[in-house]
Amino acid sequence: MKALKSLVMSGREVLPLIEGGKGISITTGQSSGAWAAAGGIGTFSGVNADSYDEQGRVIPQIYKGKTRKDRHEELIAYGIKGGITQARKAHDIAGGKGRLHMNVLWEMGGAERILHGILEGAKGLIHGVTCGAGMPYRVAEIAAKFGISYYPIVSSARAFRALWLRAYNKYREGLGGVVYEDPWLAGGHNGLSNTEDPKKPEDPMPRVIALRKQMNEYGLDETPIVMAGGVWWISDWEHWLDNPEIGPIAFQFGTRPLLTQESPISDTWKKKLLTLKKGDVFLNKFSPTGFYSSAVNNDFIQNLRERSERQVAYTHEQVGAHTQSFQVGVVGSPVFLTPADVARATAWQAEGFTKILRTPDSTLVFVTPEEGRQILADQTACMGCLSACQFSNWSQNEKGTTGRMPDPRSFCIQKTLQNISHGDDVDHSLMFSGHNAYRFADDPFYANGFIPTVKQLVERIATGY
């Protein structure tokens, strides 16, 4: 295999190997510091990062505010304190080697305030910020204020063009690289547009070449592109190395760092990763963000799939085939369903799915009474972890609402990600993963359940495998 060439990124020559940031305490200072110490770029998550008490125990993020806005302020305070904590930890472990980046999601609740707060409280410890999940126009301005590099995450040349023309052209010097995150292969939330088919993956190479051509038009020939999503062995990407159509290239790893000794995920989660098969990661659109996301098709995802399948469209008046009257609840006027949907609804109710919930799309969803109570409780407990949430209808605008009905087909993402990151129930929580996770079971590096240190993993990846 061709030798990997180091790149200057965020002001230092480093291995072109980057740890992908994973939110809600999955990529911590422990793992990112170790990655930087190995000569690459470690990335800790600035999304609801953990802080610790004097005994080193995680401080639970418990919300006491009576209103969503009160709880939102608590969430921001937790986020800033946790981010500073993880930055300091990563800095200490890195020992001055590599580079340290922080990952934030532009669509997370209070993103700008949290980003400002962490960078202010951890001055000199963070060398770059990666940011995606939306269109982070202002991240360049914020990075410039603190004298660090910024790395926007995009899934197309078109997205980068929009960012460049609106904002980034004013902060050219701070652009450390552009992360191309493949929307069909990456774990977590994906940047699929309305014109792209989630069931028809595209070859990333032409898309990255298009991105490079766009960057070159702006004089960014030497600015690295970071390939993210679907990267396992560098040998699979050897034809990208020293390729003039690609230009300077680095590779980001999100899934492989989960299975290291420094990774904070539970032993149950690590063992689960070693058993996954091809196709076990499911691209879905249940997220309250409205984005597609990739997660392990466990009981949690299957329950959401089944919930959406128990769904019928309704009208308030007799229209077309909607001729059959159907009572929702014990009071109020009935709605109208098609005869076929009345039969389906009656069958679901006979199976115990007697609680009927309305959706913003004029449909009815049938769940058990217990599940209905839990959905309502989760919606009521919302703390505004997103800039706008389809599940609870929270928005961080002045009104505090999206103006739409809460959507019971979704879920509280904060709750389930906190549960899996601090517990060991990998069956009933959202388990984000890249689509290549099945390769843990096939890769000889992990034979007999071997779990490497971060240093061992980085050294292994640098060999091409």
N, C-alpha and C positions, 0 to 999 in steps of 0.2 A: 504494500500500500504506500501511496505517496506520504511523505512526512508532513505532519501538521505544522503550519507556520504560525508563529506567535503574531499577535496583533497588538497595536497600541490602542487601548480602549480605556476611557475615563482617566486618561493621563498616565497610564503605565502599560508596559509590555506584558501581556498575559497570554496564557494558553487560550485558544479560541473556543473554550468550553465553558458554558454558562449554566448555572443551576437555575431552573425556572422557579419563579415565585408562586407559591400555592397558599391561598388564604386561610383564615381562621386557624392560626397556630399550627399549620402543617409544615411550613418552611420557616424555621426559627433561626435565631442567632447561633445556636449550636451547630446546625447543619451548614448554614451559609458561611460561618466563620471557618469551618473545616474545609469547605470547598475553596475559599480564597487562600487558605494556608497551603493548599495543594497546587496553587499557581494559576487557578482559573478565576472566574467571577462568581462569587456567592451572592445569592439573592434571598433576603429575608422578606417575609410578607408584612406589609403595613396595614393589613385588613384584620381588624379585631385581634391584634397581637396580644399575647399573654404578658402579664407582669406577675411578680412573685412577692411573697411575704418574706419576713426575716429568716424563716426556716427553709426558703427556697421552694415553697409550695405554690402552685398556681393559684392566683386569686380569682375565684369564680366571678364572672361578670353578671351580677345580680342587679336587676333594675327596680328601683323603689318609687320612681316618679308616677304620679297619678294620671298624667296625660302623655300622649305620644311625644309631644314636643319636649316635655321634661325628660322622658326616657332617651330621646334622641341626644339631648345634651350629655346625659350620662354615657351614652355610647361613644360620643366624640372624646370625652375625657378618658375613658378606658382605652380608646384607640391610640391617643397620643402617648399616654403613659406606657402602654405596652410596646409601641413602636420604638420609643427611646430605650426601653429596657433591652429589646432585642438587638438594636444597633450597638449598644455598648457591649453586649455579650459577644456579638459577632466580631467586633473590633478586637476584643481581648484575645479571642481564639485565633484570629487571622494572624496575629503577631506581625503586622506590617506587610504581609505578603498578599499577592493578588489584588483584587478590587472587591468592594462591597457595594451592592446595589439594594435598593428597596423597591418592592413591587406594590403598586396601588391600583385599584380599580376606579376608573373615573365615575362610574355609575354607583359607587358605594355611597352610603349616606355620609354627608359631611366631608367628602373627599378632599376638597381644597383646604379646609380648616385642619384636618388631620395631617395632611402633607406638610403644611406650614409648621404645625406644632412639632412634629417629629424632627423636621430638618432644623428647626430653631433649637430644639433641646438636645440634638445630637450633632452639633456643628463639628465638621472635620472628620466625622466617623463614617459618613456615607458619601460614596463617590459618584453614584448615578441613580437615576430613578427610571424604572420601566413602568409604563402605564398603558392600559388598554381598557376593554369593556366600555365602549363608547367612543366618542371623538374628543380626546383630551387636548383641546386647543391651547389651554392656558398652562399646561405642564411645562412648556418651554420657558415661559416667562418666570414661573416659580423657580425652576432649576437655575435660571440665570441669576436670580436674586441671591441664591446661596452658592453660586460659583461651582455648580456640579453639572455633569452631563445628563442628558435626557434621551430616552430610548422609547419612542412610541411603538405600540404593538398594532399592526395592521394586518389585514387579510387580503389586500389587493393594492395594486398600483393606484387605482382610483381613490382609495381612502387616503393614501399618503399625499396624493396631489391636493386633495381638499385641505388637509392639515397644513401643508407647506404654503399654499397660496393665502390661506387665511391668517396664519400665525407664525409658522416655523421659519419662514424666510427672514424674519426679523431677528432670529436667534440662531443663525447658521452655525456659529462657532461652538455652540453648546450641544449640537446634535452628535451624540456619540455613536449612534448606530440606529438602524431601523429593524425592528423585530417582525419578520413575516411569520405569523402563526397560522398554520394550515387549518382551515375551518372544518375539515373532515377528519383530521387525525389527532388534533390536540385534545388534551383533557380539559375538564372544566368548561367554561363558557366559550362559545365559538362565534366568529364573526361572519356567519353566512348571511348574504344579502337576499333580498326578495327575488332576485333574478337567478339565484343558484339553487340547484336541486340537492337537498340533503342526502338523497339516495344515490347520487351520481358523483362520486369523488373525482376531482380533477388532479392531474399530475401537477405537483407543486413547481416543477422546474420551469415551465413556460410562464407561470405566474410570477416567479421570482425574477426571471429574465425581464419580464415587463416592468417589474418594480425597479430593477437596476437601470433600465433604459430611462425610466421616468426620473430617477435620482440623478443620472448623468446629465440630463437636460438642465438640471439645476446646479451643475458643477460639483456634485457629490460623488465623484468617481471613486474617491478613496475612503468614503464613509462605509463601514462594514454593514452588511446585511446579516442578521441573525436568523438562521433557520430554526423554527420551533414547531413541534408537532410531528410525531412519527419518527423521530430520530432515536435510533437504538445503537447500531454499529456504524461508526464513521466509514467503515469499508463499504457500506451500502451507498455512500454519497461520494465515493472517491472521484467520480467524474465531475463533481462540483469544484474540486480543489484545483487551483491554478487555472480556472476556466474564465477566460476574458468576458464571457457573456454574464457570468455571475459576479465577478470581481471579488473584493475582500469578503470572506465569509467566515462566520462563527456558527457554532451549533449550541442550541439550548436543550437541556434535558430536564423534563418535568417529572416523568414517571420513574425512571431508574433511581433517582436519589431517594425515593420513598423507601426503598429496600436497602438501607444502610444502618449501621449501628448508631449513627448520630441522629437518624430520622426520629422525630418524636411520636410517630404514629404507634398505635398499640401493637403488641405481638400478634394479636388476633388478625389485625389488618394485614400485617406483613405475611402471615401464613396464608391468608386468603389470596394475596397477590401471586403466590407461588402455585396456586391451583387454577388460575383463570385460563380459559380456552378462547380461541379465536371466535369473535362474535359475542363474547360476554359483555363487552362495553357497548352501551346503547346510546345513540344520538337521539336526543329527545327535546321537546319544547315545553316541558312542564315548569321550567324555572320562572319564578315571579319577576325576573328581569325582563322577560319577553325574548331573550336570546335563546338560541339552541345551546345545548350543553351535552357533554359526554360523561356518562357515569356507568358504573357497573350495574348490570340488570339484575339487581337483587330484589328482595321482598318489597323494599321501599318503592323502587321504580315500578315493579309489577303492580303494586297497589294503586299507584297513580294511573297506570295504563288501564286497569280494570275499572277504576272510578270514571274515567273519561268515556269508557265504552258503555257504561250505564248512563247514557245521556240521550235525551230526545229534545227536539226543537218544539217550541210552542208559539201560539199566537193568542192575542187577547180577544180576537173575534174570529168567527168562522170565515176562513179564507182558504180557497182551493181545497186541498185534501185534508186540511185541518178542520174536521167536522165534528169530532167527538169531544164532549165536555169532560174535563178532568179537574178534580178538586185538589188544590195544593194547600195543605194545612186545614185547620178546622174553621177558619173565618176567611172572608174575602170572596171575590168573584172567582169562578172557575176559569181555567184557561182551556185552549183547544189543541188537541193532538190529532195526528192521523190515526185511523183505526189500528194500523199495524203497531204504532208506538204505544197505544193504550194497552195492547196485548203484552208488549214487552215490559211496560211499566208495572202492570199488574203482576207479572211473573217475578220481577225483581222484588216487589213488595212482599210477595209470598215467601221469598228466600230470606227475608229479614232486613232488606234495604228500604226501610220505611221512612227514613228522614229524607225530605226532598229539599234541595238547595237550588236557588236560581243563580244563573251565571250572567255576566255582562253581555253575552251573545244570544240572549233570548232562548236559552236551553235550560232544561232541568237535569240535575244530577241526583242519583239515588245512592244514599250511603246508609250505614247502620246508625241508630240513634247515638251510640257511643262515639262513633267517628264524627258525626255531626257536631256533638258537643265539643270535641277536641279541636275541630276546625275553627269553631267560633271562639274558643278560648285562645287559640294561637293568634287569630286575627286581632282580638282585643288586646293581647299583650304586646303588640307591635311596638318596636323601639326605633323604627326608621333606619334600618341598616342599609337600605338602598335609597338612591335619590328618588326613585319612584317604584312602588311595589304593586304588582297586579293582584297578589294574594290578599293584602290587607287594605288596598287602595291608598296607602300612605304616599305622600309626596313632600319633599322638603321645600315646597313653594310656600307662599304666604298663607294659603288656605289650608295647607296640611293634608291635601287630598288630590288624587288624580282626577276626581270628578266622575269616576266610574264605579260601578258596583264591585265589591270585593269578589275575587274569583276563587271558588272552592275547588277548582280543578288543579290548583297549584298548591304551594306549601310554604311554611315559614323557613326560609333558607338559613337564617341565623341559628334557629333552634337546632335543626338537624346537623349542621356543620359543627356547632359546638358539641353536640352529643357524640359525634364520631371522633372528633379530635381529642376529646377528653374521656372517652369511654372505650368499650371494646365490642359494642354491638354493631357489626358491619352488615347485618342483614336488614335492619329496620331503620337505617339512616342513609342519607345521600352519600355515596362513595364515588367521588369524582375520580376519573382515570383516563389516561390516554388510550387510544385504540390498540397500541402495541403491547399493552400490559401482559397479554397472553405469552409473550416471549420470555417472561421470567421462567416459565415451566420448561422451555426448550433450550434456553441459553446454558451451555455447559459451565459458565462462570458461577451459576447458582446451584450447581449439582449438590445433592444431599442437603438441601436447605441452607446452603452457605449464604451468610449475610455479611457483606464486606464493610469495612470502614469507608468513609468518604474518600480518604487518600487512596485506598486500594481501588475504588471505583474509578476515580479520575485517572489513575495510572493505567488501568485496564482500557478505559475508553480511548486514551491517547495511543494505544497500540492499534486501534482500528476496530477493536471489539470490546 
